[in-house]
Amino acid sequence: MNPIIGIVSCGFMNERQFVPQTYIHAVEASGGIPVLLPCTSQEETYAGYTDICDGFLFCGGDDVTPFLFGEELLTDRGHTDLNTDRSHLSLMRHIIDSKLPLLAVCRGMQILNIASGGTIYQDISLRPSPSINHVQLSQSRADVSHKVTLSSNSLLYNICGESLYTNTFHHQCIKTVGEDLRITGITADGMIEAVESVTHPFRLGVQWHPECMYCTSAAMQKLFHEFIKFSSNSKVIHVV
């Protein structure tokens, strides 16, 4: 049976929860069975999620409420939702404890980092060094915008090689890296574009949107295929 991938809801919109079709398509096209997981305040449901699912995908979305990583509000950019943030962070911590495969995209990478004890910059302008524009203005979200250089001896390096060109749609970014994570991808301005677990074989966060590039990039297809492959063996690995 193909692995079941829990795609975590991006959040709320007009009393509805949503997940963009691009995430669902990327999981299906790579051989996974997508199951949409709603944000909930009932943490007792999380054990059911990790019983059913073989891997988890955290999507992009809005900003993270600053006081959840120990700061006051420092910018007037973006939007936050405390209920979504609390749900994502508590579920992320449960998934980390479950030791199941995880792919975290854009905001998802920031949630992974915060749940691991790290922090983020509320806006790229707050970084001490100059930054390139990380919110591209292209007509298509599949268009590439910058180069990401990958660390050798990393999961991403093994999948994609020394570097790759990606899209970019974020104004927040990682500041301090969380426990059990290491930086494995950066752009020319030193922006952290990827982090990986130092102990888990597939716990990966990327700042770009590989699901939007799935139909145009062999590297993004390979990334999702590797995620599905690790998820298909996750329960065996977890039991051992």
KELO-982195 format. One record per residue (C-alpha): chain; x, y, z; residue number from 1; residue in one letter. Coordinates in steps of 0.1 Angstrom, whole numbers, plus 5000, padded with zeros to 4 digits. Layout:
N
<chain A, X X, Y Y, Z Z, n NUM, res a>
...
END
This chain:
240
<chain A, X 5000, Y 5000, Z 5000, n 1, res m>
<chain A, X 5013, Y 5035, Z 4992, n 2, res n>
<chain A, X 5022, Y 5056, Z 5022, n 3, res p>
<chain A, X 4996, Y 5079, Z 5037, n 4, res i>
<chain A, X 5008, Y 5115, Z 5039, n 5, res i>
<chain A, X 4991, Y 5139, Z 5063, n 6, res g>
<chain A, X 4990, Y 5173, Z 5048, n 7, res i>
<chain A, X 4984, Y 5198, Z 5076, n 8, res v>
<chain A, X 4959, Y 5226, Z 5069, n 9, res s>
<chain A, X 4974, Y 5260, Z 5061, n 10, res c>
<chain A, X 4949, Y 5277, Z 5084, n 11, res g>
<chain A, X 4915, Y 5294, Z 5083, n 12, res f>
<chain A, X 4898, Y 5315, Z 5057, n 13, res m>
<chain A, X 4861, Y 5326, Z 5061, n 14, res n>
<chain A, X 4854, Y 5298, Z 5086, n 15, res e>
<chain A, X 4870, Y 5272, Z 5063, n 16, res r>
<chain A, X 4903, Y 5254, Z 5064, n 17, res q>
<chain A, X 4923, Y 5250, Z 5033, n 18, res f>
<chain A, X 4952, Y 5233, Z 5015, n 19, res v>
<chain A, X 4963, Y 5244, Z 4980, n 20, res p>
<chain A, X 4959, Y 5218, Z 4953, n 21, res q>
<chain A, X 4996, Y 5220, Z 4944, n 22, res t>
<chain A, X 5005, Y 5201, Z 4976, n 23, res y>
<chain A, X 4979, Y 5174, Z 4970, n 24, res i>
<chain A, X 4990, Y 5170, Z 4934, n 25, res h>
<chain A, X 5027, Y 5167, Z 4943, n 26, res a>
<chain A, X 5020, Y 5140, Z 4969, n 27, res v>
<chain A, X 4997, Y 5120, Z 4946, n 28, res e>
<chain A, X 5020, Y 5123, Z 4916, n 29, res a>
<chain A, X 5049, Y 5110, Z 4938, n 30, res s>
<chain A, X 5030, Y 5079, Z 4949, n 31, res g>
<chain A, X 5016, Y 5091, Z 4982, n 32, res g>
<chain A, X 4980, Y 5090, Z 4995, n 33, res i>
<chain A, X 4971, Y 5126, Z 5006, n 34, res p>
<chain A, X 4950, Y 5130, Z 5038, n 35, res v>
<chain A, X 4941, Y 5165, Z 5048, n 36, res l>
<chain A, X 4945, Y 5172, Z 5086, n 37, res l>
<chain A, X 4926, Y 5201, Z 5101, n 38, res p>
<chain A, X 4940, Y 5225, Z 5127, n 39, res c>
<chain A, X 4925, Y 5216, Z 5160, n 40, res t>
<chain A, X 4929, Y 5226, Z 5197, n 41, res s>
<chain A, X 4922, Y 5189, Z 5207, n 42, res q>
<chain A, X 4957, Y 5176, Z 5211, n 43, res e>
<chain A, X 4944, Y 5142, Z 5220, n 44, res e>
<chain A, X 4937, Y 5137, Z 5183, n 45, res t>
<chain A, X 4974, Y 5139, Z 5174, n 46, res y>
<chain A, X 4980, Y 5103, Z 5184, n 47, res a>
<chain A, X 4954, Y 5093, Z 5158, n 48, res g>
<chain A, X 4972, Y 5113, Z 5132, n 49, res y>
<chain A, X 5005, Y 5096, Z 5138, n 50, res t>
<chain A, X 4988, Y 5062, Z 5139, n 51, res d>
<chain A, X 4972, Y 5067, Z 5105, n 52, res i>
<chain A, X 4999, Y 5086, Z 5086, n 53, res c>
<chain A, X 5033, Y 5075, Z 5074, n 54, res d>
<chain A, X 5047, Y 5110, Z 5068, n 55, res g>
<chain A, X 5037, Y 5146, Z 5072, n 56, res f>
<chain A, X 5037, Y 5177, Z 5050, n 57, res l>
<chain A, X 5035, Y 5212, Z 5066, n 58, res f>
<chain A, X 5025, Y 5238, Z 5040, n 59, res c>
<chain A, X 5033, Y 5275, Z 5036, n 60, res g>
<chain A, X 5010, Y 5302, Z 5049, n 61, res g>
<chain A, X 5008, Y 5334, Z 5070, n 62, res d>
<chain A, X 5033, Y 5347, Z 5096, n 63, res d>
<chain A, X 5038, Y 5333, Z 5131, n 64, res v>
<chain A, X 5027, Y 5352, Z 5161, n 65, res t>
<chain A, X 5059, Y 5368, Z 5175, n 66, res p>
<chain A, X 5053, Y 5361, Z 5212, n 67, res f>
<chain A, X 5053, Y 5324, Z 5205, n 68, res l>
<chain A, X 5091, Y 5327, Z 5199, n 69, res f>
<chain A, X 5097, Y 5353, Z 5226, n 70, res g>
<chain A, X 5093, Y 5387, Z 5208, n 71, res e>
<chain A, X 5070, Y 5417, Z 5207, n 72, res e>
<chain A, X 5056, Y 5427, Z 5173, n 73, res l>
<chain A, X 5083, Y 5446, Z 5153, n 74, res l>
<chain A, X 5068, Y 5449, Z 5118, n 75, res t>
<chain A, X 5035, Y 5459, Z 5101, n 76, res d>
<chain A, X 5039, Y 5433, Z 5074, n 77, res r>
<chain A, X 5020, Y 5401, Z 5071, n 78, res g>
<chain A, X 4991, Y 5386, Z 5090, n 79, res h>
<chain A, X 4990, Y 5362, Z 5120, n 80, res t>
<chain A, X 4964, Y 5338, Z 5135, n 81, res d>
<chain A, X 4971, Y 5326, Z 5171, n 82, res l>
<chain A, X 4948, Y 5296, Z 5169, n 83, res n>
<chain A, X 4965, Y 5283, Z 5137, n 84, res t>
<chain A, X 5000, Y 5290, Z 5152, n 85, res d>
<chain A, X 4993, Y 5272, Z 5184, n 86, res r>
<chain A, X 4978, Y 5242, Z 5166, n 87, res s>
<chain A, X 5007, Y 5240, Z 5142, n 88, res h>
<chain A, X 5034, Y 5243, Z 5169, n 89, res l>
<chain A, X 5018, Y 5217, Z 5192, n 90, res s>
<chain A, X 5012, Y 5192, Z 5163, n 91, res l>
<chain A, X 5048, Y 5198, Z 5150, n 92, res m>
<chain A, X 5062, Y 5189, Z 5184, n 93, res r>
<chain A, X 5041, Y 5157, Z 5185, n 94, res h>
<chain A, X 5053, Y 5147, Z 5150, n 95, res i>
<chain A, X 5089, Y 5154, Z 5160, n 96, res i>
<chain A, X 5084, Y 5131, Z 5190, n 97, res d>
<chain A, X 5068, Y 5105, Z 5167, n 98, res s>
<chain A, X 5100, Y 5103, Z 5146, n 99, res k>
<chain A, X 5080, Y 5100, Z 5114, n 100, res l>
<chain A, X 5092, Y 5116, Z 5081, n 101, res p>
<chain A, X 5085, Y 5153, Z 5077, n 102, res l>
<chain A, X 5087, Y 5178, Z 5049, n 103, res l>
<chain A, X 5081, Y 5214, Z 5060, n 104, res a>
<chain A, X 5076, Y 5241, Z 5033, n 105, res v>
<chain A, X 5082, Y 5278, Z 5038, n 106, res c>
<chain A, X 5061, Y 5288, Z 5069, n 107, res r>
<chain A, X 5063, Y 5250, Z 5077, n 108, res g>
<chain A, X 5101, Y 5253, Z 5079, n 109, res m>
<chain A, X 5097, Y 5282, Z 5103, n 110, res q>
<chain A, X 5072, Y 5263, Z 5124, n 111, res i>
<chain A, X 5097, Y 5233, Z 5125, n 112, res l>
<chain A, X 5125, Y 5257, Z 5137, n 113, res n>
<chain A, X 5104, Y 5274, Z 5164, n 114, res i>
<chain A, X 5090, Y 5240, Z 5176, n 115, res a>
<chain A, X 5127, Y 5229, Z 5179, n 116, res s>
<chain A, X 5136, Y 5259, Z 5201, n 117, res g>
<chain A, X 5148, Y 5283, Z 5173, n 118, res g>
<chain A, X 5137, Y 5318, Z 5164, n 119, res t>
<chain A, X 5128, Y 5337, Z 5132, n 120, res i>
<chain A, X 5132, Y 5372, Z 5119, n 121, res y>
<chain A, X 5097, Y 5388, Z 5118, n 122, res q>
<chain A, X 5108, Y 5405, Z 5086, n 123, res d>
<chain A, X 5139, Y 5402, Z 5064, n 124, res i>
<chain A, X 5146, Y 5439, Z 5068, n 125, res s>
<chain A, X 5155, Y 5432, Z 5105, n 126, res l>
<chain A, X 5185, Y 5410, Z 5095, n 127, res r>
<chain A, X 5218, Y 5428, Z 5102, n 128, res p>
<chain A, X 5231, Y 5422, Z 5067, n 129, res s>
<chain A, X 5217, Y 5433, Z 5033, n 130, res p>
<chain A, X 5192, Y 5409, Z 5017, n 131, res s>
<chain A, X 5180, Y 5403, Z 4982, n 132, res i>
<chain A, X 5142, Y 5403, Z 4975, n 133, res n>
<chain A, X 5127, Y 5370, Z 4986, n 134, res h>
<chain A, X 5092, Y 5378, Z 4974, n 135, res v>
<chain A, X 5094, Y 5373, Z 4937, n 136, res q>
<chain A, X 5071, Y 5392, Z 4913, n 137, res l>
<chain A, X 5067, Y 5366, Z 4886, n 138, res s>
<chain A, X 5035, Y 5357, Z 4868, n 139, res q>
<chain A, X 5039, Y 5320, Z 4877, n 140, res s>
<chain A, X 5048, Y 5306, Z 4911, n 141, res r>
<chain A, X 5067, Y 5279, Z 4892, n 142, res a>
<chain A, X 5093, Y 5305, Z 4880, n 143, res d>
<chain A, X 5127, Y 5304, Z 4896, n 144, res v>
<chain A, X 5141, Y 5335, Z 4914, n 145, res s>
<chain A, X 5174, Y 5327, Z 4931, n 146, res h>
<chain A, X 5201, Y 5301, Z 4936, n 147, res k>
<chain A, X 5203, Y 5279, Z 4967, n 148, res v>
<chain A, X 5237, Y 5264, Z 4975, n 149, res t>
<chain A, X 5234, Y 5230, Z 4994, n 150, res l>
<chain A, X 5257, Y 5216, Z 5020, n 151, res s>
<chain A, X 5277, Y 5185, Z 5012, n 152, res s>
<chain A, X 5269, Y 5153, Z 5031, n 153, res n>
<chain A, X 5232, Y 5164, Z 5035, n 154, res s>
<chain A, X 5200, Y 5149, Z 5025, n 155, res l>
<chain A, X 5192, Y 5177, Z 5001, n 156, res l>
<chain A, X 5227, Y 5175, Z 4985, n 157, res y>
<chain A, X 5222, Y 5137, Z 4979, n 158, res n>
<chain A, X 5188, Y 5145, Z 4963, n 159, res i>
<chain A, X 5195, Y 5177, Z 4943, n 160, res c>
<chain A, X 5233, Y 5181, Z 4941, n 161, res g>
<chain A, X 5255, Y 5211, Z 4949, n 162, res e>
<chain A, X 5229, Y 5237, Z 4941, n 163, res s>
<chain A, X 5195, Y 5244, Z 4926, n 164, res l>
<chain A, X 5174, Y 5273, Z 4914, n 165, res y>
<chain A, X 5141, Y 5279, Z 4933, n 166, res t>
<chain A, X 5112, Y 5302, Z 4936, n 167, res n>
<chain A, X 5108, Y 5324, Z 4967, n 168, res t>
<chain A, X 5077, Y 5339, Z 4985, n 169, res f>
<chain A, X 5087, Y 5348, Z 5021, n 170, res h>
<chain A, X 5094, Y 5379, Z 5041, n 171, res h>
<chain A, X 5102, Y 5361, Z 5073, n 172, res q>
<chain A, X 5132, Y 5338, Z 5078, n 173, res c>
<chain A, X 5151, Y 5318, Z 5103, n 174, res i>
<chain A, X 5172, Y 5337, Z 5129, n 175, res k>
<chain A, X 5186, Y 5311, Z 5153, n 176, res t>
<chain A, X 5185, Y 5275, Z 5144, n 177, res v>
<chain A, X 5166, Y 5251, Z 5166, n 178, res g>
<chain A, X 5179, Y 5221, Z 5185, n 179, res e>
<chain A, X 5186, Y 5190, Z 5164, n 180, res d>
<chain A, X 5186, Y 5210, Z 5132, n 181, res l>
<chain A, X 5215, Y 5221, Z 5109, n 182, res r>
<chain A, X 5216, Y 5246, Z 5080, n 183, res i>
<chain A, X 5219, Y 5228, Z 5047, n 184, res t>
<chain A, X 5209, Y 5254, Z 5021, n 185, res g>
<chain A, X 5216, Y 5292, Z 5018, n 186, res i>
<chain A, X 5213, Y 5319, Z 4992, n 187, res t>
<chain A, X 5240, Y 5344, Z 4981, n 188, res a>
<chain A, X 5229, Y 5369, Z 5009, n 189, res d>
<chain A, X 5233, Y 5342, Z 5036, n 190, res g>
<chain A, X 5196, Y 5336, Z 5040, n 191, res m>
<chain A, X 5189, Y 5301, Z 5055, n 192, res i>
<chain A, X 5169, Y 5283, Z 5028, n 193, res e>
<chain A, X 5169, Y 5247, Z 5042, n 194, res a>
<chain A, X 5174, Y 5229, Z 5075, n 195, res v>
<chain A, X 5176, Y 5192, Z 5083, n 196, res e>
<chain A, X 5176, Y 5171, Z 5114, n 197, res s>
<chain A, X 5210, Y 5158, Z 5125, n 198, res v>
<chain A, X 5194, Y 5126, Z 5140, n 199, res t>
<chain A, X 5164, Y 5118, Z 5118, n 200, res h>
<chain A, X 5169, Y 5104, Z 5082, n 201, res p>
<chain A, X 5141, Y 5126, Z 5068, n 202, res f>
<chain A, X 5131, Y 5157, Z 5088, n 203, res r>
<chain A, X 5136, Y 5185, Z 5063, n 204, res l>
<chain A, X 5125, Y 5221, Z 5060, n 205, res g>
<chain A, X 5128, Y 5242, Z 5028, n 206, res v>
<chain A, X 5120, Y 5279, Z 5025, n 207, res q>
<chain A, X 5109, Y 5278, Z 4989, n 208, res w>
<chain A, X 5078, Y 5261, Z 4974, n 209, res h>
<chain A, X 5088, Y 5228, Z 4957, n 210, res p>
<chain A, X 5051, Y 5219, Z 4952, n 211, res e>
<chain A, X 5047, Y 5249, Z 4929, n 212, res c>
<chain A, X 5076, Y 5237, Z 4908, n 213, res m>
<chain A, X 5067, Y 5201, Z 4907, n 214, res y>
<chain A, X 5056, Y 5200, Z 4871, n 215, res c>
<chain A, X 5086, Y 5220, Z 4858, n 216, res t>
<chain A, X 5115, Y 5208, Z 4879, n 217, res s>
<chain A, X 5131, Y 5173, Z 4880, n 218, res a>
<chain A, X 5148, Y 5182, Z 4913, n 219, res a>
<chain A, X 5115, Y 5191, Z 4930, n 220, res m>
<chain A, X 5100, Y 5158, Z 4917, n 221, res q>
<chain A, X 5129, Y 5139, Z 4931, n 222, res k>
<chain A, X 5125, Y 5157, Z 4964, n 223, res l>
<chain A, X 5089, Y 5146, Z 4968, n 224, res f>
<chain A, X 5097, Y 5111, Z 4956, n 225, res h>
<chain A, X 5124, Y 5107, Z 4982, n 226, res e>
<chain A, X 5099, Y 5120, Z 5009, n 227, res f>
<chain A, X 5074, Y 5094, Z 4998, n 228, res i>
<chain A, X 5100, Y 5067, Z 4997, n 229, res k>
<chain A, X 5111, Y 5074, Z 5033, n 230, res f>
<chain A, X 5075, Y 5076, Z 5044, n 231, res s>
<chain A, X 5067, Y 5042, Z 5029, n 232, res s>
<chain A, X 5093, Y 5026, Z 5052, n 233, res n>
<chain A, X 5086, Y 5049, Z 5082, n 234, res s>
<chain A, X 5066, Y 5025, Z 5104, n 235, res k>
<chain A, X 5092, Y 4997, Z 5099, n 236, res v>
<chain A, X 5120, Y 5021, Z 5108, n 237, res i>
<chain A, X 5100, Y 5035, Z 5138, n 238, res h>
<chain A, X 5093, Y 5001, Z 5152, n 239, res v>
<chain A, X 5129, Y 4990, Z 5150, n 240, res v>
END
